[in-house]
């Protein structure tokens, strides 16, 4: 039962899934919105600039149909004249073409679906499968397209009947008008009727755009297993991440051990903890070069003894340094006094090695501020 539920696409698509779909050219789109904007812009352009278009068209026709004997005898002049007529036609209808191009670019921006992908141009032979084609014919999307087509036909047919019944007197009145006036009146009637017919499509667009967006995200839904797999790919496989962390810790440990010979003193617990400290001239405060517990502490002490680094047993200070410091960082200000006492002993020890004399007495008890003190039982449990 659990496996069956995992196969159901019940999870909302992730951002990565949507991004991958966009890269493949899969975005929500509404053909009804694009058709509506193109037709509406064309109708509005003819309604506003119809007289100007008609005047320019008639002018071009007159120039083109005018017979000039000189042009007839000279083919090159005919070619030049044809070019002039073509340029006039381009200038005349350029505003309409530009408006249609802008209208064609608007729908993707409205639906946040503007994307350019070459993957969408690649052939998909899976679409040629007749079984899949039959399935698409009886799919929910096909039923919605059929319903939209029926609604569109009913709306446009109803509006057409309404407009004809409303304007029938003007239509028959065209027969009694002069040719120029009749053509102008007929153009206005056709443009207004076309504008009203296109305006009815907005009802279909208002229903189609939300449906297309819903259908797109419904199609992009994922199974629980797909979400888990994507999380693994995004965040990384836990086993791989664990291995990487282990390697990182090992590399950090090797770097830490290589710094132990440069330490001035190693403060020990004496068996559980070891912290290697360094204080050179110019430093603002002593710095922790290495720290560890258990086996690592023993290794720090062994490397320190091998390179002649002094060891000092100060259990409270060792526990406090281990808990409250980080490698390659300075010690807290509250531990300055305690560490200064240790470094004073190290200085005396180095002077004894150079000059001889009485062996310096190590500090018997290094005091740690109460707020940084780590109880022995807690430290041993850690």
C-alpha positions as CSV (number, residue, x, y, z in Angstrom):
1,X,0.0,0.0,0.0
2,X,2.9,2.3,0.8
3,X,4.5,1.6,-2.5
4,X,1.3,2.3,-4.3
5,X,0.8,5.6,-2.6
6,X,4.4,6.6,-3.5
7,X,3.6,6.1,-7.2
8,X,0.8,8.6,-7.1
9,X,1.7,12.2,-7.9
10,X,0.4,13.9,-4.8
11,X,3.2,16.3,-4.1
12,X,3.5,19.9,-5.4
13,X,6.3,20.4,-7.9
14,X,9.5,21.7,-6.4
15,X,11.4,24.8,-7.7
16,X,14.0,22.6,-9.3
17,X,11.3,20.6,-11.1
18,X,9.8,23.8,-12.5
19,X,13.2,25.1,-13.5
20,X,14.0,21.9,-15.4
21,X,10.7,22.0,-17.1
22,X,11.3,25.6,-18.2
23,X,14.7,24.6,-19.6
24,X,12.9,22.0,-21.7
25,X,10.4,24.5,-23.0
26,X,7.5,23.3,-20.8
27,X,5.6,26.3,-19.6
28,X,2.0,27.2,-19.1
29,X,0.4,28.7,-22.2
30,X,-3.1,29.7,-23.3
31,X,-3.8,29.7,-27.0
32,X,-7.1,31.4,-26.3
33,X,-5.2,34.3,-24.7
34,X,-2.9,34.7,-27.6
35,X,-5.7,34.5,-30.2
36,X,-7.8,37.0,-28.3
37,X,-5.0,39.6,-28.0
38,X,-4.1,39.3,-31.7
39,X,-7.7,39.5,-32.9
40,X,-8.5,42.4,-30.4
41,X,-5.4,44.4,-31.5
42,X,-6.3,43.9,-35.2
43,X,-9.9,44.9,-34.6
44,X,-8.9,47.9,-32.6
45,X,-6.4,49.0,-35.2
46,X,-8.9,48.8,-38.0
47,X,-11.5,50.6,-35.8
48,X,-9.1,53.4,-35.0
49,X,-7.0,53.6,-38.2
50,X,-9.5,52.0,-40.7
51,X,-10.0,55.2,-42.7
52,X,-6.3,55.8,-42.9
53,X,-5.6,52.2,-44.0
54,X,-8.3,52.4,-46.6
55,X,-6.9,55.7,-47.9
56,X,-3.4,54.4,-48.2
57,X,-4.6,51.2,-49.8
58,X,-6.6,53.1,-52.4
59,X,-3.6,55.4,-53.1
60,X,-1.3,52.4,-53.6
61,X,-3.9,50.7,-55.9
62,X,-4.3,53.9,-58.0
63,X,-0.5,54.2,-58.4
64,X,-0.1,50.6,-59.2
65,X,-2.9,50.5,-61.8
66,X,-2.0,53.7,-63.5
67,X,-0.5,53.0,-66.9
68,X,2.6,55.0,-67.7
69,X,3.9,54.5,-71.3
70,X,7.5,55.4,-70.2
71,X,7.5,52.8,-67.5
72,X,6.1,50.2,-69.9
73,X,9.0,50.8,-72.3
74,X,11.6,50.7,-69.6
75,X,11.7,47.5,-67.5
76,X,14.1,49.0,-65.0
77,X,11.7,51.8,-64.3
78,X,9.0,49.2,-63.8
79,X,11.1,47.4,-61.2
80,X,11.9,50.7,-59.4
81,X,8.2,51.6,-59.4
82,X,7.3,48.2,-58.0
83,X,9.8,48.7,-55.2
84,X,8.3,52.1,-54.4
85,X,4.8,50.5,-54.2
86,X,6.1,47.8,-51.9
87,X,7.8,50.3,-49.6
88,X,4.6,52.4,-49.5
89,X,2.7,49.2,-48.6
90,X,5.2,48.4,-45.9
91,X,5.1,51.8,-44.3
92,X,1.3,51.8,-44.5
93,X,0.8,48.5,-42.7
94,X,3.9,48.6,-40.4
95,X,2.0,50.0,-37.4
96,X,-0.5,47.1,-37.7
97,X,2.3,44.5,-38.0
98,X,4.2,46.1,-35.0
99,X,1.1,46.1,-32.9
100,X,0.4,42.4,-33.8
101,X,4.0,41.4,-32.9
102,X,3.7,43.1,-29.5
103,X,0.4,41.4,-28.9
104,X,2.0,38.1,-29.7
105,X,4.7,38.7,-27.1
106,X,2.4,39.7,-24.3
107,X,0.8,36.3,-23.4
108,X,4.0,34.7,-22.2
109,X,4.7,37.6,-19.9
110,X,1.2,37.6,-18.5
111,X,1.5,33.9,-17.6
112,X,5.2,34.2,-16.5
113,X,6.1,31.7,-19.2
114,X,8.6,33.7,-21.3
115,X,11.4,31.2,-22.1
116,X,13.7,30.4,-25.0
117,X,14.7,26.7,-25.2
118,X,16.1,24.8,-28.1
119,X,15.1,21.5,-26.5
120,X,11.5,22.2,-27.4
121,X,12.5,22.2,-31.1
122,X,14.0,18.7,-30.9
123,X,11.9,15.9,-32.5
124,X,9.9,13.7,-30.1
125,X,9.1,10.4,-31.8
126,X,7.1,9.4,-28.7
127,X,4.3,11.7,-29.9
128,X,4.0,9.5,-33.0
129,X,2.8,6.5,-30.9
130,X,-0.8,5.8,-32.0
131,X,-1.8,4.4,-28.6
132,X,-0.6,7.6,-26.9
133,X,-2.4,9.6,-29.5
134,X,-5.7,7.8,-28.9
135,X,-5.2,8.4,-25.1
136,X,-4.7,12.1,-25.7
137,X,-7.9,12.2,-27.8
138,X,-9.9,11.1,-24.8
139,X,-8.0,12.9,-22.2
140,X,-9.3,15.5,-19.8
141,X,-7.4,18.2,-21.8
142,X,-9.1,17.1,-25.0
143,X,-12.5,17.3,-23.3
144,X,-11.8,20.8,-22.1
145,X,-10.7,21.8,-25.6
146,X,-13.9,20.4,-27.0
147,X,-15.9,22.3,-24.4
148,X,-14.1,25.6,-25.2
149,X,-14.7,25.1,-29.0
150,X,-18.4,24.5,-28.4
151,X,-18.6,27.5,-26.0
152,X,-16.7,29.7,-28.5
153,X,-19.0,28.7,-31.4
154,X,-22.1,29.4,-29.3
155,X,-20.9,32.8,-28.1
156,X,-19.7,33.9,-31.5
157,X,-22.8,32.6,-33.2
158,X,-25.0,34.3,-30.7
159,X,-23.2,37.6,-31.0
160,X,-23.3,37.4,-34.8
161,X,-27.0,36.9,-34.8
162,X,-27.5,39.7,-32.3
163,X,-25.4,42.1,-34.4
164,X,-27.1,41.2,-37.6
165,X,-30.6,41.7,-36.1
166,X,-29.5,45.0,-34.7
167,X,-27.8,46.4,-37.8
168,X,-30.0,44.8,-40.5
169,X,-31.5,48.2,-41.5
170,X,-28.1,49.7,-42.0
171,X,-26.9,46.7,-43.9
172,X,-29.8,46.9,-46.5
173,X,-29.4,50.7,-46.5
174,X,-26.0,50.2,-48.1
175,X,-27.6,49.4,-51.4
176,X,-29.0,52.9,-51.7
177,X,-25.7,54.7,-51.0
178,X,-23.0,55.8,-53.4
179,X,-20.1,53.4,-53.9
180,X,-17.5,55.3,-51.9
181,X,-19.9,56.1,-49.0
182,X,-21.3,52.5,-49.1
183,X,-17.8,51.0,-48.9
184,X,-16.9,53.2,-46.0
185,X,-20.1,52.4,-44.1
186,X,-19.7,48.7,-44.8
187,X,-16.1,48.8,-43.5
188,X,-17.2,50.5,-40.3
189,X,-20.1,47.9,-39.8
190,X,-17.7,45.0,-40.4
191,X,-15.1,46.4,-38.1
192,X,-17.5,47.1,-35.3
193,X,-19.1,43.6,-35.7
194,X,-15.7,42.0,-35.7
195,X,-14.7,43.9,-32.5
196,X,-17.8,42.8,-30.7
197,X,-17.2,39.2,-31.8
198,X,-13.7,39.3,-30.5
199,X,-14.7,40.9,-27.3
200,X,-16.9,37.9,-26.5
201,X,-13.8,35.6,-26.5
202,X,-12.7,37.3,-23.2
203,X,-15.2,35.1,-21.4
204,X,-13.4,32.0,-22.7
205,X,-10.0,33.6,-21.9
206,X,-11.0,34.3,-18.3
207,X,-11.8,30.6,-17.8
208,X,-8.9,29.2,-19.9
209,X,-5.9,31.1,-18.4
210,X,-6.5,29.8,-14.8
211,X,-7.3,26.4,-16.1
212,X,-4.0,26.2,-18.1
213,X,-2.0,27.3,-15.1
214,X,-3.7,24.8,-12.8
215,X,-3.3,22.0,-15.4
216,X,0.4,22.8,-15.8
217,X,1.2,22.6,-12.1
218,X,-1.1,19.5,-11.8
219,X,1.0,17.9,-14.6
220,X,4.2,18.8,-12.9
221,X,3.2,17.2,-9.6
222,X,5.7,14.7,-8.2
223,X,5.5,11.4,-6.3
224,X,6.9,11.2,-2.8
225,X,9.7,9.1,-4.0
226,X,10.6,11.7,-6.6
227,X,10.7,14.4,-3.9
228,X,12.9,12.3,-1.7
229,X,15.3,11.6,-4.6
230,X,15.5,15.2,-5.6
231,X,16.3,16.2,-2.0
232,X,19.1,13.7,-2.0
233,X,20.4,15.1,-5.3
234,X,20.1,18.6,-4.0
235,X,21.4,18.1,-0.5
236,X,23.7,15.3,-1.3
237,X,23.5,11.6,-0.4
238,X,23.8,11.2,3.4
239,X,26.4,8.4,3.0
240,X,28.5,10.5,0.6
241,X,28.1,13.6,2.8
242,X,29.2,11.6,5.8
243,X,32.2,10.3,3.9
244,X,33.1,13.9,2.9
245,X,32.8,15.1,6.4
246,X,35.0,12.2,7.6
247,X,37.6,13.1,5.0
248,X,37.4,16.8,6.0
249,X,37.9,15.9,9.7
250,X,40.8,13.7,8.9
251,X,42.5,16.4,6.8
252,X,41.9,19.0,9.6
253,X,43.3,16.5,12.1
254,X,46.5,16.1,10.0
255,X,46.9,19.9,9.7
256,X,46.4,20.2,13.4
257,X,49.0,17.5,14.2
258,X,51.5,19.1,11.9
259,X,51.2,22.3,14.0
260,X,51.9,20.7,17.3
261,X,55.7,20.9,17.0
262,X,55.4,24.8,16.8
263,X,53.5,24.9,20.2
264,X,55.1,26.5,23.2
265,X,53.3,24.3,25.7
266,X,50.8,21.4,25.9
267,X,48.3,21.6,28.7
268,X,46.9,18.2,29.7
269,X,44.2,16.7,31.9
270,X,46.6,14.5,32.1
271,X,45.0,11.6,30.3
272,X,41.7,12.7,28.7
273,X,42.5,16.1,27.2
274,X,45.4,17.9,25.6
275,X,45.6,21.5,24.3
276,X,48.6,22.8,22.4
277,X,49.1,26.6,22.9
278,X,51.4,29.1,21.1
279,X,52.4,32.6,22.1
280,X,54.8,34.5,19.9
281,X,56.0,38.1,20.0
282,X,53.4,40.3,18.4
283,X,50.4,38.2,19.1
284,X,47.5,39.8,20.9
285,X,46.8,36.7,22.9
286,X,47.9,33.0,23.0
287,X,46.5,30.9,20.2
288,X,45.3,27.2,20.2
289,X,47.2,25.1,17.7
290,X,45.7,21.8,18.5
291,X,43.3,20.1,20.9
292,X,41.8,16.7,21.4
293,X,40.6,14.1,23.8
294,X,41.2,10.4,24.2
295,X,43.4,8.9,21.5
296,X,43.9,12.3,19.8
297,X,45.0,13.8,23.1
298,X,47.6,11.0,23.5
299,X,48.8,11.6,20.0
300,X,49.2,15.3,20.6
301,X,51.2,14.6,23.7
302,X,53.4,12.0,21.8
303,X,54.2,14.4,19.0
304,X,54.9,17.2,21.5
305,X,57.3,15.0,23.5
306,X,59.0,13.9,20.3
307,X,59.7,17.5,19.4
308,X,60.5,18.7,23.0
309,X,57.3,20.7,23.6
310,X,56.8,21.1,27.4
311,X,53.8,19.4,28.9
312,X,52.0,20.8,31.9
313,X,49.3,18.9,33.8
314,X,46.5,21.4,34.7
315,X,43.2,19.5,34.5
316,X,40.8,22.4,35.2
317,X,42.6,24.6,32.6
318,X,42.8,21.8,30.0
319,X,39.1,21.1,30.3
320,X,38.2,24.8,30.0
321,X,40.5,25.3,27.0
322,X,39.1,22.2,25.3
323,X,35.5,23.3,25.8
324,X,35.7,27.1,25.2
325,X,38.3,27.5,22.4
326,X,38.6,26.7,18.7
327,X,41.7,25.6,16.7
328,X,43.7,28.5,15.2
329,X,41.8,31.0,17.4
330,X,42.9,33.1,20.4
331,X,41.9,32.0,23.9
332,X,39.0,33.8,25.7
333,X,40.0,36.9,27.7
334,X,38.8,35.3,30.9
335,X,41.6,32.6,30.6
336,X,44.4,35.1,30.1
337,X,45.5,35.0,33.7
338,X,45.5,31.2,33.9
339,X,47.4,30.8,30.6
340,X,49.8,33.6,31.6
341,X,50.8,31.6,34.7
342,X,51.4,28.6,32.4
343,X,53.5,30.6,29.9
344,X,55.5,32.1,32.8
345,X,56.5,28.6,33.8
346,X,57.4,27.8,30.2
347,X,59.6,30.9,30.1
348,X,61.4,29.8,33.3
349,X,61.8,26.3,31.9
350,X,63.4,27.6,28.7
351,X,65.8,29.8,30.7
352,X,66.7,26.8,32.8
353,X,67.5,24.9,29.6
354,X,69.8,27.7,28.4
355,X,71.5,28.8,31.7
356,X,70.9,26.0,34.1
357,X,70.4,26.6,37.8
358,X,67.4,25.5,39.9
359,X,64.7,23.6,38.0
360,X,61.5,25.8,37.9
361,X,58.6,24.6,39.9
362,X,55.5,24.0,37.8
363,X,52.3,25.7,39.0
364,X,50.6,23.4,41.4
365,X,47.1,24.7,40.9
366,X,46.0,26.9,38.0
367,X,42.7,28.7,38.8
368,X,40.0,28.9,36.1
369,X,37.2,31.5,36.3
370,X,34.0,29.9,37.7
371,X,32.0,30.8,34.5
372,X,34.4,28.8,32.3
373,X,35.1,25.9,34.7
374,X,34.1,22.5,33.5
375,X,33.2,19.9,36.2
376,X,35.4,16.8,36.0
377,X,32.4,14.5,35.9
378,X,30.9,16.4,33.0
379,X,34.2,16.4,31.2
380,X,34.7,12.7,31.6
381,X,31.2,12.0,30.3
382,X,31.8,14.1,27.2
